[in-house]
Amino acid sequence: MTLQQRTLTWHKSSRSAAAGHCVEVAPATAVVFVRDSKNASGPVLEFAAERWADFLAGVRDGEFDR
């Protein structure tokens, strides 16, 4: 984990289950970091801010609904 990743402010959804099956996100200037909330010291994914916005729009539009 880089110094920048260690100094980020991580957020978890208010809709997260009590069992902890969720991810946390930390927006930065041009990227959004994502990690498993149960394994905060584990791997961190990095997405371009634009691509993350596209993903969220797809979620809101039901693009990934089963």
PDB file with one MODEL, atoms N, CA, C and O in Angstrom:
MODEL        1
ATOM      1  N   MET A   1       0.855  -1.178   0.000  1.00  0.00           N
ATOM      2  CA  MET A   1       0.000   0.000   0.000  1.00  0.00           C
ATOM      3  C   MET A   1       0.898   1.238   0.000  1.00  0.00           C
ATOM      4  O   MET A   1       1.853   1.324   0.773  1.00  0.00           O
ATOM      5  N   THR A   2       0.587   2.171  -0.855  1.00  0.00           N
ATOM      6  CA  THR A   2       1.394   3.378  -0.960  1.00  0.00           C
ATOM      7  C   THR A   2       1.071   4.348   0.173  1.00  0.00           C
ATOM      8  O   THR A   2       0.063   4.205   0.865  1.00  0.00           O
ATOM      9  N   LEU A   3       1.939   5.328   0.345  1.00  0.00           N
ATOM     10  CA  LEU A   3       1.701   6.356   1.363  1.00  0.00           C
ATOM     11  C   LEU A   3       0.373   7.048   1.109  1.00  0.00           C
ATOM     12  O   LEU A   3      -0.380   7.305   2.049  1.00  0.00           O
ATOM     13  N   GLN A   4       0.072   7.354  -0.156  1.00  0.00           N
ATOM     14  CA  GLN A   4      -1.190   8.017  -0.481  1.00  0.00           C
ATOM     15  C   GLN A   4      -2.372   7.154  -0.040  1.00  0.00           C
ATOM     16  O   GLN A   4      -3.337   7.680   0.514  1.00  0.00           O
ATOM     17  N   GLN A   5      -2.318   5.844  -0.274  1.00  0.00           N
ATOM     18  CA  GLN A   5      -3.409   4.962   0.110  1.00  0.00           C
ATOM     19  C   GLN A   5      -3.571   4.902   1.627  1.00  0.00           C
ATOM     20  O   GLN A   5      -4.694   4.776   2.117  1.00  0.00           O
ATOM     21  N   ARG A   6      -2.480   4.989   2.377  1.00  0.00           N
ATOM     22  CA  ARG A   6      -2.566   4.943   3.844  1.00  0.00           C
ATOM     23  C   ARG A   6      -3.190   6.201   4.414  1.00  0.00           C
ATOM     24  O   ARG A   6      -3.757   6.155   5.505  1.00  0.00           O
ATOM     25  N   THR A   7      -3.106   7.316   3.718  1.00  0.00           N
ATOM     26  CA  THR A   7      -3.631   8.579   4.238  1.00  0.00           C
ATOM     27  C   THR A   7      -5.014   8.911   3.698  1.00  0.00           C
ATOM     28  O   THR A   7      -5.517  10.010   3.930  1.00  0.00           O
ATOM     29  N   LEU A   8      -5.630   7.987   2.989  1.00  0.00           N
ATOM     30  CA  LEU A   8      -6.956   8.213   2.437  1.00  0.00           C
ATOM     31  C   LEU A   8      -8.027   8.077   3.509  1.00  0.00           C
ATOM     32  O   LEU A   8      -7.812   7.440   4.540  1.00  0.00           O
ATOM     33  N   THR A   9      -9.164   8.675   3.260  1.00  0.00           N
ATOM     34  CA  THR A   9     -10.327   8.515   4.121  1.00  0.00           C
ATOM     35  C   THR A   9     -11.258   7.511   3.452  1.00  0.00           C
ATOM     36  O   THR A   9     -11.786   7.757   2.367  1.00  0.00           O
ATOM     37  N   TRP A  10     -11.447   6.386   4.113  1.00  0.00           N
ATOM     38  CA  TRP A  10     -12.252   5.295   3.559  1.00  0.00           C
ATOM     39  C   TRP A  10     -13.702   5.436   3.999  1.00  0.00           C
ATOM     40  O   TRP A  10     -13.982   5.833   5.130  1.00  0.00           O
ATOM     41  N   HIS A  11     -14.627   5.106   3.089  1.00  0.00           N
ATOM     42  CA  HIS A  11     -16.066   5.197   3.364  1.00  0.00           C
ATOM     43  C   HIS A  11     -16.733   3.872   3.041  1.00  0.00           C
ATOM     44  O   HIS A  11     -16.406   3.220   2.049  1.00  0.00           O
ATOM     45  N   LYS A  12     -17.670   3.484   3.892  1.00  0.00           N
ATOM     46  CA  LYS A  12     -18.459   2.280   3.661  1.00  0.00           C
ATOM     47  C   LYS A  12     -19.908   2.705   3.472  1.00  0.00           C
ATOM     48  O   LYS A  12     -20.362   3.660   4.103  1.00  0.00           O
ATOM     49  N   SER A  13     -20.626   2.016   2.622  1.00  0.00           N
ATOM     50  CA  SER A  13     -22.018   2.348   2.358  1.00  0.00           C
ATOM     51  C   SER A  13     -22.855   2.251   3.627  1.00  0.00           C
ATOM     52  O   SER A  13     -22.639   1.370   4.460  1.00  0.00           O
ATOM     53  N   SER A  14     -23.799   3.152   3.765  1.00  0.00           N
ATOM     54  CA  SER A  14     -24.721   3.094   4.898  1.00  0.00           C
ATOM     55  C   SER A  14     -25.661   1.898   4.768  1.00  0.00           C
ATOM     56  O   SER A  14     -26.342   1.537   5.727  1.00  0.00           O
ATOM     57  N   ARG A  15     -25.702   1.284   3.591  1.00  0.00           N
ATOM     58  CA  ARG A  15     -26.545   0.111   3.362  1.00  0.00           C
ATOM     59  C   ARG A  15     -25.781  -1.201   3.547  1.00  0.00           C
ATOM     60  O   ARG A  15     -26.295  -2.269   3.212  1.00  0.00           O
ATOM     61  N   SER A  16     -24.584  -1.128   4.066  1.00  0.00           N
ATOM     62  CA  SER A  16     -23.779  -2.330   4.267  1.00  0.00           C
ATOM     63  C   SER A  16     -24.434  -3.246   5.288  1.00  0.00           C
ATOM     64  O   SER A  16     -25.012  -2.793   6.275  1.00  0.00           O
ATOM     65  N   ALA A  17     -24.333  -4.529   5.031  1.00  0.00           N
ATOM     66  CA  ALA A  17     -24.917  -5.521   5.938  1.00  0.00           C
ATOM     67  C   ALA A  17     -24.102  -5.599   7.228  1.00  0.00           C
ATOM     68  O   ALA A  17     -22.906  -5.311   7.243  1.00  0.00           O
ATOM     69  N   ALA A  18     -24.766  -5.988   8.294  1.00  0.00           N
ATOM     70  CA  ALA A  18     -24.097  -6.121   9.586  1.00  0.00           C
ATOM     71  C   ALA A  18     -23.018  -7.196   9.550  1.00  0.00           C
ATOM     72  O   ALA A  18     -22.074  -7.152  10.340  1.00  0.00           O
ATOM     73  N   ALA A  19     -23.147  -8.162   8.641  1.00  0.00           N
ATOM     74  CA  ALA A  19     -22.173  -9.251   8.530  1.00  0.00           C
ATOM     75  C   ALA A  19     -20.852  -8.767   7.929  1.00  0.00           C
ATOM     76  O   ALA A  19     -19.868  -9.507   7.933  1.00  0.00           O
ATOM     77  N   GLY A  20     -20.818  -7.555   7.421  1.00  0.00           N
ATOM     78  CA  GLY A  20     -19.584  -6.988   6.906  1.00  0.00           C
ATOM     79  C   GLY A  20     -19.257  -7.374   5.479  1.00  0.00           C
ATOM     80  O   GLY A  20     -18.100  -7.278   5.071  1.00  0.00           O
ATOM     81  N   HIS A  21     -20.226  -7.799   4.724  1.00  0.00           N
ATOM     82  CA  HIS A  21     -20.004  -8.169   3.328  1.00  0.00           C
ATOM     83  C   HIS A  21     -20.071  -6.916   2.467  1.00  0.00           C
ATOM     84  O   HIS A  21     -21.067  -6.668   1.787  1.00  0.00           O
ATOM     85  N   CYS A  22     -19.017  -6.144   2.502  1.00  0.00           N
ATOM     86  CA  CYS A  22     -19.060  -4.891   1.764  1.00  0.00           C
ATOM     87  C   CYS A  22     -17.654  -4.445   1.374  1.00  0.00           C
ATOM     88  O   CYS A  22     -16.650  -5.042   1.766  1.00  0.00           O
ATOM     89  N   VAL A  23     -17.626  -3.401   0.610  1.00  0.00           N
ATOM     90  CA  VAL A  23     -16.362  -2.787   0.235  1.00  0.00           C
ATOM     91  C   VAL A  23     -16.335  -1.365   0.769  1.00  0.00           C
ATOM     92  O   VAL A  23     -17.366  -0.794   1.123  1.00  0.00           O
ATOM     93  N   GLU A  24     -15.144  -0.815   0.818  1.00  0.00           N
ATOM     94  CA  GLU A  24     -14.966   0.580   1.201  1.00  0.00           C
ATOM     95  C   GLU A  24     -14.330   1.300   0.025  1.00  0.00           C
ATOM     96  O   GLU A  24     -13.545   0.712  -0.719  1.00  0.00           O
ATOM     97  N   VAL A  25     -14.663   2.556  -0.142  1.00  0.00           N
ATOM     98  CA  VAL A  25     -14.079   3.357  -1.218  1.00  0.00           C
ATOM     99  C   VAL A  25     -13.402   4.584  -0.627  1.00  0.00           C
ATOM    100  O   VAL A  25     -13.801   5.103   0.416  1.00  0.00           O
ATOM    101  N   ALA A  26     -12.374   5.024  -1.321  1.00  0.00           N
ATOM    102  CA  ALA A  26     -11.650   6.230  -0.915  1.00  0.00           C
ATOM    103  C   ALA A  26     -11.360   7.036  -2.171  1.00  0.00           C
ATOM    104  O   ALA A  26     -10.440   6.705  -2.919  1.00  0.00           O
ATOM    105  N   PRO A  27     -12.127   8.081  -2.412  1.00  0.00           N
ATOM    106  CA  PRO A  27     -11.871   8.910  -3.584  1.00  0.00           C
ATOM    107  C   PRO A  27     -10.622   9.764  -3.403  1.00  0.00           C
ATOM    108  O   PRO A  27     -10.378  10.308  -2.326  1.00  0.00           O
ATOM    109  N   ALA A  28      -9.841   9.874  -4.462  1.00  0.00           N
ATOM    110  CA  ALA A  28      -8.666  10.748  -4.489  1.00  0.00           C
ATOM    111  C   ALA A  28      -8.861  11.705  -5.671  1.00  0.00           C
ATOM    112  O   ALA A  28      -9.959  11.789  -6.221  1.00  0.00           O
ATOM    113  N   THR A  29      -7.838  12.401  -6.051  1.00  0.00           N
ATOM    114  CA  THR A  29      -7.971  13.417  -7.087  1.00  0.00           C
ATOM    115  C   THR A  29      -8.483  12.863  -8.415  1.00  0.00           C
ATOM    116  O   THR A  29      -9.496  13.340  -8.928  1.00  0.00           O
ATOM    117  N   ALA A  30      -7.810  11.877  -8.973  1.00  0.00           N
ATOM    118  CA  ALA A  30      -8.197  11.362 -10.286  1.00  0.00           C
ATOM    119  C   ALA A  30      -8.546   9.886 -10.261  1.00  0.00           C
ATOM    120  O   ALA A  30      -8.846   9.295 -11.299  1.00  0.00           O
ATOM    121  N   VAL A  31      -8.507   9.289  -9.077  1.00  0.00           N
ATOM    122  CA  VAL A  31      -8.779   7.859  -8.960  1.00  0.00           C
ATOM    123  C   VAL A  31      -9.674   7.585  -7.757  1.00  0.00           C
ATOM    124  O   VAL A  31      -9.841   8.427  -6.874  1.00  0.00           O
ATOM    125  N   VAL A  32     -10.240   6.392  -7.749  1.00  0.00           N
ATOM    126  CA  VAL A  32     -11.013   5.923  -6.604  1.00  0.00           C
ATOM    127  C   VAL A  32     -10.418   4.580  -6.201  1.00  0.00           C
ATOM    128  O   VAL A  32     -10.267   3.686  -7.033  1.00  0.00           O
ATOM    129  N   PHE A  33     -10.081   4.442  -4.922  1.00  0.00           N
ATOM    130  CA  PHE A  33      -9.537   3.204  -4.400  1.00  0.00           C
ATOM    131  C   PHE A  33     -10.677   2.402  -3.782  1.00  0.00           C
ATOM    132  O   PHE A  33     -11.586   2.969  -3.176  1.00  0.00           O
ATOM    133  N   VAL A  34     -10.623   1.077  -3.939  1.00  0.00           N
ATOM    134  CA  VAL A  34     -11.657   0.192  -3.405  1.00  0.00           C
ATOM    135  C   VAL A  34     -10.968  -0.969  -2.692  1.00  0.00           C
ATOM    136  O   VAL A  34      -9.999  -1.535  -3.197  1.00  0.00           O
ATOM    137  N   ARG A  35     -11.486  -1.317  -1.504  1.00  0.00           N
ATOM    138  CA  ARG A  35     -10.925  -2.454  -0.766  1.00  0.00           C
ATOM    139  C   ARG A  35     -12.045  -3.205  -0.052  1.00  0.00           C
ATOM    140  O   ARG A  35     -13.153  -2.693   0.109  1.00  0.00           O
ATOM    141  N   ASP A  36     -11.736  -4.411   0.365  1.00  0.00           N
ATOM    142  CA  ASP A  36     -12.653  -5.248   1.135  1.00  0.00           C
ATOM    143  C   ASP A  36     -12.643  -4.745   2.575  1.00  0.00           C
ATOM    144  O   ASP A  36     -11.579  -4.647   3.186  1.00  0.00           O
ATOM    145  N   SER A  37     -13.793  -4.432   3.112  1.00  0.00           N
ATOM    146  CA  SER A  37     -13.847  -3.872   4.470  1.00  0.00           C
ATOM    147  C   SER A  37     -13.384  -4.867   5.533  1.00  0.00           C
ATOM    148  O   SER A  37     -12.950  -4.454   6.609  1.00  0.00           O
ATOM    149  N   LYS A  38     -13.469  -6.166   5.253  1.00  0.00           N
ATOM    150  CA  LYS A  38     -13.028  -7.167   6.223  1.00  0.00           C
ATOM    151  C   LYS A  38     -11.518  -7.353   6.200  1.00  0.00           C
ATOM    152  O   LYS A  38     -10.960  -7.945   7.124  1.00  0.00           O
ATOM    153  N   ASN A  39     -10.851  -6.864   5.171  1.00  0.00           N
ATOM    154  CA  ASN A  39      -9.412  -7.049   5.022  1.00  0.00           C
ATOM    155  C   ASN A  39      -8.774  -5.718   4.619  1.00  0.00           C
ATOM    156  O   ASN A  39      -8.271  -5.569   3.506  1.00  0.00           O
ATOM    157  N   ALA A  40      -8.805  -4.774   5.525  1.00  0.00           N
ATOM    158  CA  ALA A  40      -8.342  -3.412   5.221  1.00  0.00           C
ATOM    159  C   ALA A  40      -6.868  -3.354   4.843  1.00  0.00           C
ATOM    160  O   ALA A  40      -6.450  -2.414   4.168  1.00  0.00           O
ATOM    161  N   SER A  41      -6.078  -4.323   5.256  1.00  0.00           N
ATOM    162  CA  SER A  41      -4.662  -4.312   4.883  1.00  0.00           C
ATOM    163  C   SER A  41      -4.393  -5.152   3.650  1.00  0.00           C
ATOM    164  O   SER A  41      -3.242  -5.315   3.244  1.00  0.00           O
ATOM    165  N   GLY A  42      -5.452  -5.688   3.049  1.00  0.00           N
ATOM    166  CA  GLY A  42      -5.313  -6.519   1.854  1.00  0.00           C
ATOM    167  C   GLY A  42      -5.198  -5.691   0.583  1.00  0.00           C
ATOM    168  O   GLY A  42      -4.907  -4.496   0.626  1.00  0.00           O
ATOM    169  N   PRO A  43      -5.429  -6.344  -0.541  1.00  0.00           N
ATOM    170  CA  PRO A  43      -5.287  -5.658  -1.834  1.00  0.00           C
ATOM    171  C   PRO A  43      -6.239  -4.474  -1.972  1.00  0.00           C
ATOM    172  O   PRO A  43      -7.336  -4.466  -1.414  1.00  0.00           O
ATOM    173  N   VAL A  44      -5.797  -3.489  -2.720  1.00  0.00           N
ATOM    174  CA  VAL A  44      -6.589  -2.296  -3.009  1.00  0.00           C
ATOM    175  C   VAL A  44      -6.691  -2.157  -4.521  1.00  0.00           C
ATOM    176  O   VAL A  44      -5.681  -2.164  -5.224  1.00  0.00           O
ATOM    177  N   LEU A  45      -7.907  -2.032  -5.010  1.00  0.00           N
ATOM    178  CA  LEU A  45      -8.129  -1.804  -6.432  1.00  0.00           C
ATOM    179  C   LEU A  45      -8.139  -0.309  -6.701  1.00  0.00           C
ATOM    180  O   LEU A  45      -8.521   0.480  -5.837  1.00  0.00           O
ATOM    181  N   GLU A  46      -7.726   0.075  -7.880  1.00  0.00           N
ATOM    182  CA  GLU A  46      -7.666   1.492  -8.254  1.00  0.00           C
ATOM    183  C   GLU A  46      -8.398   1.679  -9.579  1.00  0.00           C
ATOM    184  O   GLU A  46      -8.112   0.988 -10.557  1.00  0.00           O
ATOM    185  N   PHE A  47      -9.340   2.614  -9.606  1.00  0.00           N
ATOM    186  CA  PHE A  47     -10.117   2.899 -10.804  1.00  0.00           C
ATOM    187  C   PHE A  47      -9.997   4.376 -11.145  1.00  0.00           C
ATOM    188  O   PHE A  47      -9.966   5.227 -10.255  1.00  0.00           O
ATOM    189  N   ALA A  48      -9.931   4.673 -12.421  1.00  0.00           N
ATOM    190  CA  ALA A  48      -9.977   6.069 -12.849  1.00  0.00           C
ATOM    191  C   ALA A  48     -11.318   6.649 -12.395  1.00  0.00           C
ATOM    192  O   ALA A  48     -12.344   5.974 -12.474  1.00  0.00           O
ATOM    193  N   ALA A  49     -11.313   7.865 -11.933  1.00  0.00           N
ATOM    194  CA  ALA A  49     -12.533   8.497 -11.406  1.00  0.00           C
ATOM    195  C   ALA A  49     -13.667   8.475 -12.436  1.00  0.00           C
ATOM    196  O   ALA A  49     -14.824   8.260 -12.077  1.00  0.00           O
ATOM    197  N   GLU A  50     -13.345   8.691 -13.694  1.00  0.00           N
ATOM    198  CA  GLU A  50     -14.378   8.664 -14.746  1.00  0.00           C
ATOM    199  C   GLU A  50     -15.000   7.285 -14.873  1.00  0.00           C
ATOM    200  O   GLU A  50     -16.217   7.166 -15.013  1.00  0.00           O
ATOM    201  N   ARG A  51     -14.183   6.243 -14.827  1.00  0.00           N
ATOM    202  CA  ARG A  51     -14.695   4.870 -14.959  1.00  0.00           C
ATOM    203  C   ARG A  51     -15.539   4.511 -13.745  1.00  0.00           C
ATOM    204  O   ARG A  51     -16.545   3.814 -13.879  1.00  0.00           O
ATOM    205  N   TRP A  52     -15.147   4.975 -12.566  1.00  0.00           N
ATOM    206  CA  TRP A  52     -15.927   4.721 -11.355  1.00  0.00           C
ATOM    207  C   TRP A  52     -17.295   5.391 -11.466  1.00  0.00           C
ATOM    208  O   TRP A  52     -18.312   4.809 -11.087  1.00  0.00           O
ATOM    209  N   ALA A  53     -17.311   6.607 -11.983  1.00  0.00           N
ATOM    210  CA  ALA A  53     -18.586   7.313 -12.182  1.00  0.00           C
ATOM    211  C   ALA A  53     -19.466   6.548 -13.173  1.00  0.00           C
ATOM    212  O   ALA A  53     -20.680   6.461 -12.985  1.00  0.00           O
ATOM    213  N   ASP A  54     -18.864   5.995 -14.223  1.00  0.00           N
ATOM    214  CA  ASP A  54     -19.617   5.183 -15.185  1.00  0.00           C
ATOM    215  C   ASP A  54     -20.206   3.952 -14.502  1.00  0.00           C
ATOM    216  O   ASP A  54     -21.362   3.603 -14.740  1.00  0.00           O
ATOM    217  N   PHE A  55     -19.416   3.294 -13.655  1.00  0.00           N
ATOM    218  CA  PHE A  55     -19.884   2.124 -12.930  1.00  0.00           C
ATOM    219  C   PHE A  55     -21.074   2.498 -12.035  1.00  0.00           C
ATOM    220  O   PHE A  55     -22.091   1.804 -12.047  1.00  0.00           O
ATOM    221  N   LEU A  56     -20.960   3.571 -11.270  1.00  0.00           N
ATOM    222  CA  LEU A  56     -22.051   3.983 -10.385  1.00  0.00           C
ATOM    223  C   LEU A  56     -23.314   4.318 -11.173  1.00  0.00           C
ATOM    224  O   LEU A  56     -24.422   4.003 -10.739  1.00  0.00           O
ATOM    225  N   ALA A  57     -23.150   4.950 -12.318  1.00  0.00           N
ATOM    226  CA  ALA A  57     -24.312   5.260 -13.164  1.00  0.00           C
ATOM    227  C   ALA A  57     -24.989   3.964 -13.612  1.00  0.00           C
ATOM    228  O   ALA A  57     -26.217   3.876 -13.634  1.00  0.00           O
ATOM    229  N   GLY A  58     -24.193   2.969 -13.966  1.00  0.00           N
ATOM    230  CA  GLY A  58     -24.748   1.672 -14.359  1.00  0.00           C
ATOM    231  C   GLY A  58     -25.490   1.005 -13.216  1.00  0.00           C
ATOM    232  O   GLY A  58     -26.545   0.407 -13.430  1.00  0.00           O
ATOM    233  N   VAL A  59     -24.960   1.096 -12.013  1.00  0.00           N
ATOM    234  CA  VAL A  59     -25.634   0.532 -10.841  1.00  0.00           C
ATOM    235  C   VAL A  59     -26.970   1.225 -10.637  1.00  0.00           C
ATOM    236  O   VAL A  59     -27.991   0.570 -10.431  1.00  0.00           O
ATOM    237  N   ARG A  60     -26.961   2.537 -10.695  1.00  0.00           N
ATOM    238  CA  ARG A  60     -28.205   3.302 -10.485  1.00  0.00           C
ATOM    239  C   ARG A  60     -29.241   3.015 -11.558  1.00  0.00           C
ATOM    240  O   ARG A  60     -30.442   3.046 -11.286  1.00  0.00           O
ATOM    241  N   ASP A  61     -28.782   2.731 -12.792  1.00  0.00           N
ATOM    242  CA  ASP A  61     -29.680   2.460 -13.905  1.00  0.00           C
ATOM    243  C   ASP A  61     -30.133   1.008 -13.966  1.00  0.00           C
ATOM    244  O   ASP A  61     -30.914   0.639 -14.843  1.00  0.00           O
ATOM    245  N   GLY A  62     -29.646   0.175 -13.036  1.00  0.00           N
ATOM    246  CA  GLY A  62     -30.051  -1.229 -13.011  1.00  0.00           C
ATOM    247  C   GLY A  62     -29.314  -2.108 -14.009  1.00  0.00           C
ATOM    248  O   GLY A  62     -29.739  -3.233 -14.274  1.00  0.00           O
ATOM    249  N   GLU A  63     -28.224  -1.615 -14.561  1.00  0.00           N
ATOM    250  CA  GLU A  63     -27.477  -2.341 -15.573  1.00  0.00           C
ATOM    251  C   GLU A  63     -26.967  -3.694 -15.069  1.00  0.00           C
ATOM    252  O   GLU A  63     -26.785  -4.615 -15.866  1.00  0.00           O
ATOM    253  N   PHE A  64     -26.739  -3.825 -13.784  1.00  0.00           N
ATOM    254  CA  PHE A  64     -26.164  -5.051 -13.240  1.00  0.00           C
ATOM    255  C   PHE A  64     -27.175  -5.881 -12.466  1.00  0.00           C
ATOM    256  O   PHE A  64     -26.812  -6.878 -11.841  1.00  0.00           O
ATOM    257  N   ASP A  65     -28.450  -5.478 -12.501  1.00  0.00           N
ATOM    258  CA  ASP A  65     -29.490  -6.249 -11.820  1.00  0.00           C
ATOM    259  C   ASP A  65     -29.652  -7.605 -12.492  1.00  0.00           C
ATOM    260  O   ASP A  65     -29.506  -7.742 -13.707  1.00  0.00           O
ATOM    261  N   ARG A  66     -29.954  -8.590 -11.680  1.00  0.00           N
ATOM    262  CA  ARG A  66     -30.161  -9.939 -12.234  1.00  0.00           C
ATOM    263  C   ARG A  66     -31.568 -10.129 -12.676  1.00  0.00           C
ATOM    264  O   ARG A  66     -31.922 -11.201 -13.166  1.00  0.00           O
TER     265      ARG A  66
ENDMDL
END
